[in-house]
Amino acid sequence: MIEKIHLANQTFILHHSGTMYWEEQEILLISDVHLGKISHFRKYGSAVPQAAISENFRKMDQVVEFFSPKSIVFMGDLFHSSLNMEWDLFTQWMETINIPVILVAGNHDIISELKYDALGVKIYSEIIIGDLLLTHHPEERQGFFNICGHLHPGFKLRGNGRQTLQLRCFYQNKEQLILPAFGEFTGNFWISPNEGDRIFAITKTEVISVF
């Protein structure tokens, strides 16, 4: 189950993978994949299953197949840090993608641009299309609505008792829509929404408007 919203007179589909599809531009937006983070954890002794490494690529394959976009924009922090074995997996994955791939650079994106250039990935600090500003860090800029990532937003649903369900979410306020982190083992920043804000929580199978 998906959720459709409108921002700056444009139509976007929120997907339970944590991605967002821009209908008019046929662009798939993916934020904070943090490839290489799992390998980094395993290198230093964390008990993260080896199979988790392939999960990000499986999910990317599924959402690309679902939307068949004309291009993919990674909204920053595609890789967690320096090169490791997951770069080879990303290279293999890129060979299966016959559409343009763009990276809006985030604070974790420290791998040389020459590496990305060799794969045909274009890198920008920001992208402006019409009244929409695409960045990694949340920004407030007069005249633009900002689509961004970086915060890894999550929301705690509370039951009648002391039950709490912690879910990733899309978070929308007057100036921005912040995408959830796509990657496995990325953590969350728990959102306390203000009046007028919107929260779209993500389960394994659907996107639910909860605030």
C-alpha positions, 0 to 999 in steps of 0.5 A: 500500500502506498500514499500519494501526496502533492508538493509544489503542484507536483505528485509524489508516491510514498513507498513502504521501502522508504523511497519516493517517486516523483510522477511528473519527472519519473524520478525515484528518490532514495535517501541515506542508503549508507552502503558499506556500514554493515561491512564496517560493523562486521570488520570491527566485530559487530554481530551483524549477519552477512546476509544483511549486506545484500538486503539493501540491493534486494530492496533497491531492485524491488523498488526500481522494478515497481516504479520503472523510473527514468532516473534515480536520485540518491539524496545523500549518504549513499555510502557510509564512509570509505571504500570496502567490499560493498563498493564492488557490489554497488558496481555490479548493481550499477551494471544492471541499471540502464537509467541515469543515476545521480547523487546529491552528496551528503556528509558521509559521501567521501568516496572520490568523485572519480570512482562515481564518474567511472560508473556514470554517476553524476554528483551535485550539491543540490538540484533545483527543479521548478519550485523544488529544492533537493538537498541532503541536509534539510534547508529553508530557502525562500521560494522553494519547498525542500525535499531532503534526507539526513535526519533518518526520521522515525515516529513512536506510535503509542497505544492505550497502555504503555505499548510503543511501536517505533517506525521509520517515517516520512516527515513533512512540515511547511518548508520540507519533506524529509525522507526516511533512511533507506539503509539497514541498521541506520538508526532513527531520529524520533520526530515530535511533530508540531501542529500542521506537520504530517507523519507518514509511518512505514511498516513492512507493507504499507505507508500510513498517515498517522499525524 
